[in-house]
Amino acid sequence: MRKDLKSFDKLSKQINDTVKNIASVLFRRNALMMVAESATGGLVQHFLTEIPGSSNFFLGGIVAYSNELKQSLLQVPEAVINRYGAVSEETVAAMANGVRLCLNADYGLATSGIAGPSGAQPNKPVGLVYIAVSHRGFETITVNHVFTGSRSENKMNFTKAALELFLQALNHHELT
């Protein structure tokens, strides 16, 4: 148990450092972001709102755990979910675009995955997460990772990976 707490503390510190860097870039650009979460269940938004003044760059987010919410709130086409599944590159890209367009934000970040311990499907193991970043005027970036750990560890790792990808996308867009 003590080892798990140290691991979570270390991950939390890394995530908080990433969020501080994200905040700095978004403040400097006067840019706004939105988040759509499934597998992370609000954890990304939790870390974003740990930063004082986060309302200056973070408009809010949607935890869309059900396919119905993905469709109605994030405008993910039913055909995309039916063809590729809720945990897929296509769905998470649609989620990121949908949440960005929700309030006309500059950026959208989305996660969808299988935290475990159940839910594995053929070619979709427990620990799989898809992450997408949408930015106005740029192609949506999607990646996937597979982590091994408990449900809580997977959610923390999904969150860390999502925020790191978001920061990488911000830094890349700064150069283009």
C-alpha positions, 0 to 999 in steps of 0.5 A: 500500500505504501509503495502504491501511495509513493507511485501515485504521489510521483505521478501526481507531481509529474502531472502537476508539472505538465499542467503548469507548463500547459497553463503557461503556454495557454496563458501566453497565447490567450487560448482556451481548451475543453476536455472530453473524458471517458476512461479518465472519468474527470481526472484530467479536469481535476488536475487542470483545475488544481492550477490557480487561475485555470478558468483563464484557459480551461472552459470546462469539460464533459465526462461522457461515459455512455455512448449516448452522451458521446453522441448527444453532447459531443456529436460523435456519429453513431455510425463511428461508434458502431463501426469502430467502438467507443474505444477507438482512434476514430471515436476519440478524435470525434470526441476531441473535435466535438468538445472543442466545437461545443464552446468554440474553444481553441483546443479539445482534448479527449480520452477513451479507454479500458481502465479495467479490471474488466472490459477487455475485447478482442484487440482491445486489452485492459489498459488501452487508452486512445487520446486525441488533441483537436486544434482549430486549423490543424489535423487532429492528433491521435495516439494510443497506449497500453498500460498495465496496472490496477484501474486507479493506476491505469486512470492516472497513467491515462491522465498523464499521457493525455496531458503530456500529448496535449503539451507536445501538441501545444509546443508543436503548434508554436513552431508551425 
